[in-house]
Amino acid sequence: MNKRSAAKASFGTKAKEAAARGRSIQASVDRLEVGKKKQKSEDAMQAGQRQYPSKFPPQHLTKPGREADLKVRPMFEAPAYLGSEKLKGYAAIITGGDSGIGRAVAVLFAREGANVAIVYLDEHEDAEETKRAVEGEGRRCITISRRRLRNFARTRSNKPSRCSAGSMCWSTMPLSSSTPRSTS
């Protein structure tokens, strides 16, 4: 038997022994837990700086939904997160930034120092709430509705344009030039 096959055999043996030890430990834990009834909490796990709701009222919004119409409002602020100006001097364009993950991204990009432009369908009230939140972080925010974006595209090309606002994507670029700068 050469060195390589001996090493493989040794590794295989050690792996089998480790798996057997793991099964033995799990069997010991299982024996200790026999008869113990696990209580399942009805409440939501509470971790972090705020209370999370444990029950949500049933509701249905037609698409595209307006976040302003929700009975329980989404939490997007991330109060414990401190920005470190990693995006200072950048501008971010965020589609779908009027609500949900897009709003959270817009607020956190602003907290990191970026000015933000959000593109959205037609939920103007939701977009204005995002704008207030971004400006509350001390950054600038512009809102661009799908209609405004289409009108802009039409004035530039004389052809109807297809706008995919509402999809989720983001990008950043420095304010002073058209090439992204290194963040390292």
C-alpha positions as CSV (number, residue, x, y, z in Angstrom):
1,M,0.0,0.0,0.0
2,N,1.5,3.3,-1.0
3,K,1.5,6.6,1.1
4,R,-1.5,8.0,-0.8
5,S,-3.8,5.0,-0.4
6,A,-2.7,4.7,3.3
7,A,-3.7,8.3,3.9
8,K,-7.1,7.8,2.2
9,A,-7.7,4.7,4.3
10,S,-6.7,6.6,7.5
11,F,-9.0,9.5,6.6
12,G,-11.9,7.2,5.8
13,T,-11.5,5.4,9.1
14,K,-11.3,8.7,11.0
15,A,-14.4,10.0,9.3
16,K,-16.4,6.9,10.2
17,E,-15.2,7.2,13.8
18,A,-16.3,10.8,13.9
19,A,-19.7,10.0,12.5
20,A,-20.1,7.2,15.1
21,R,-19.2,9.6,17.9
22,G,-21.7,12.2,16.6
23,R,-24.5,9.5,16.5
24,S,-23.6,8.5,20.0
25,I,-23.8,12.1,21.3
26,Q,-27.1,12.6,19.6
27,A,-28.5,9.4,21.0
28,S,-27.5,10.6,24.5
29,V,-29.3,13.9,24.0
30,D,-32.3,12.1,22.7
31,R,-32.5,9.9,25.8
32,L,-32.3,13.0,28.1
33,E,-35.1,14.7,26.2
34,V,-37.5,11.7,26.3
35,G,-40.6,12.7,28.2
36,K,-39.8,16.4,28.1
37,K,-42.6,18.3,26.3
38,K,-41.3,21.0,24.1
39,Q,-43.3,24.2,24.4
40,K,-43.8,26.0,21.2
41,S,-44.2,29.7,21.7
42,E,-47.1,31.5,20.1
43,D,-45.2,34.7,20.1
44,A,-42.6,35.9,17.5
45,M,-39.0,35.6,18.3
46,Q,-37.9,38.8,19.9
47,A,-34.3,39.8,19.1
48,G,-32.8,43.2,18.7
49,Q,-34.0,46.7,19.6
50,R,-37.8,46.5,19.0
51,Q,-40.8,44.3,19.5
52,Y,-42.0,42.3,16.5
53,P,-45.7,41.5,16.0
54,S,-46.6,37.9,16.6
55,K,-49.9,37.9,14.7
56,F,-50.9,39.6,11.5
57,P,-54.4,40.4,10.5
58,P,-55.6,38.8,7.3
59,Q,-55.6,41.2,4.4
60,H,-55.2,41.2,0.6
61,L,-54.0,44.1,-1.5
62,T,-54.4,44.1,-5.3
63,K,-51.2,44.4,-7.2
64,P,-49.4,46.6,-7.4
65,G,-50.1,47.1,-3.7
66,R,-49.6,50.2,-1.8
67,E,-47.7,49.8,1.4
68,A,-49.6,52.7,2.9
69,D,-52.8,50.5,2.8
70,L,-51.2,47.8,5.0
71,K,-52.7,47.3,8.4
72,V,-49.4,46.4,10.0
73,R,-46.6,48.6,8.5
74,P,-43.3,47.0,7.5
75,M,-40.3,47.8,9.7
76,F,-37.4,49.1,7.5
77,E,-35.4,51.5,9.7
78,A,-32.7,49.1,11.2
79,P,-32.3,51.4,14.2
80,A,-29.2,49.6,15.5
81,Y,-27.2,49.8,12.3
82,L,-24.7,52.7,12.2
83,G,-23.4,53.8,8.8
84,S,-19.7,54.3,8.1
85,E,-19.8,56.5,5.0
86,K,-18.8,53.7,2.7
87,L,-21.0,55.2,-0.1
88,K,-20.1,58.9,0.6
89,G,-19.8,60.7,-2.7
90,Y,-22.0,58.1,-4.6
91,A,-25.5,58.3,-6.0
92,A,-27.7,55.2,-6.0
93,I,-30.6,54.5,-8.4
94,I,-33.0,51.9,-6.8
95,T,-35.9,50.6,-8.7
96,G,-38.8,49.5,-6.5
97,G,-37.5,51.8,-3.9
98,D,-40.9,53.0,-2.8
99,S,-41.6,50.0,-0.5
100,G,-40.4,46.8,0.9
101,I,-36.8,45.7,0.4
102,G,-36.2,48.6,-2.0
103,R,-37.1,51.1,0.7
104,A,-34.9,49.4,3.2
105,V,-32.0,49.5,0.7
106,A,-32.6,53.2,0.0
107,V,-32.5,54.1,3.7
108,L,-29.4,52.1,4.4
109,F,-27.6,53.4,1.3
110,A,-28.4,56.9,2.5
111,R,-27.1,56.0,6.0
112,E,-23.9,54.9,4.3
113,G,-23.7,58.3,2.6
114,A,-25.2,57.9,-0.8
115,N,-27.7,60.3,-2.4
116,V,-30.6,58.2,-3.7
117,A,-33.0,58.2,-6.7
118,I,-35.9,55.8,-6.5
119,V,-37.9,54.6,-9.5
120,Y,-41.3,53.2,-8.8
121,L,-44.6,52.4,-10.5
122,D,-47.4,54.7,-9.3
123,E,-47.4,54.4,-5.5
124,H,-46.7,58.1,-4.9
125,E,-47.5,58.1,-1.2
126,D,-45.2,55.2,-0.5
127,A,-42.4,56.9,-2.6
128,E,-42.8,60.1,-0.5
129,E,-42.4,58.1,2.7
130,T,-39.2,56.6,1.4
131,K,-38.0,60.1,0.4
132,R,-38.7,61.4,3.9
133,A,-36.8,58.5,5.4
134,V,-33.8,59.0,3.1
135,E,-33.8,62.8,3.8
136,G,-34.0,61.9,7.5
137,E,-30.6,60.3,7.1
138,G,-29.3,63.6,5.9
139,R,-29.1,62.7,2.2
140,R,-30.9,63.8,-1.0
141,C,-33.6,61.8,-2.6
142,I,-35.5,62.1,-5.8
143,T,-38.5,60.1,-6.8
144,I,-39.1,59.0,-10.4
145,S,-42.5,57.5,-11.3
146,R,-42.9,55.1,-14.2
147,R,-44.9,57.7,-16.0
148,R,-42.2,60.3,-15.6
149,L,-39.6,57.9,-16.7
150,R,-41.6,57.0,-19.8
151,N,-42.2,60.6,-20.7
152,F,-38.5,61.3,-20.3
153,A,-37.6,58.4,-22.6
154,R,-40.2,59.5,-25.2
155,T,-38.8,63.0,-25.4
156,R,-35.4,61.6,-26.1
157,S,-36.2,59.0,-28.8
158,N,-39.6,59.7,-30.5
159,K,-40.5,56.0,-29.8
160,P,-42.6,54.6,-27.0
161,S,-40.3,53.1,-24.4
162,R,-40.6,50.0,-22.2
163,C,-39.9,50.7,-18.6
164,S,-39.4,47.9,-16.1
165,A,-39.7,50.0,-12.9
166,G,-40.8,47.9,-10.0
167,S,-38.1,45.3,-10.5
168,M,-35.5,45.0,-7.8
169,C,-32.0,46.2,-8.6
170,W,-29.6,48.8,-7.5
171,S,-26.3,50.3,-8.5
172,T,-24.0,53.1,-7.3
173,M,-21.7,55.5,-9.1
174,P,-19.7,58.4,-7.9
175,L,-21.2,61.9,-8.3
176,S,-18.1,63.4,-9.9
177,S,-17.5,61.0,-12.8
178,S,-19.1,58.2,-14.8
179,T,-16.8,55.4,-13.6
180,P,-17.3,53.8,-10.2
181,R,-14.5,54.4,-7.8
182,S,-13.0,51.7,-5.6
183,T,-14.4,51.4,-2.1
184,S,-11.3,49.6,-0.7
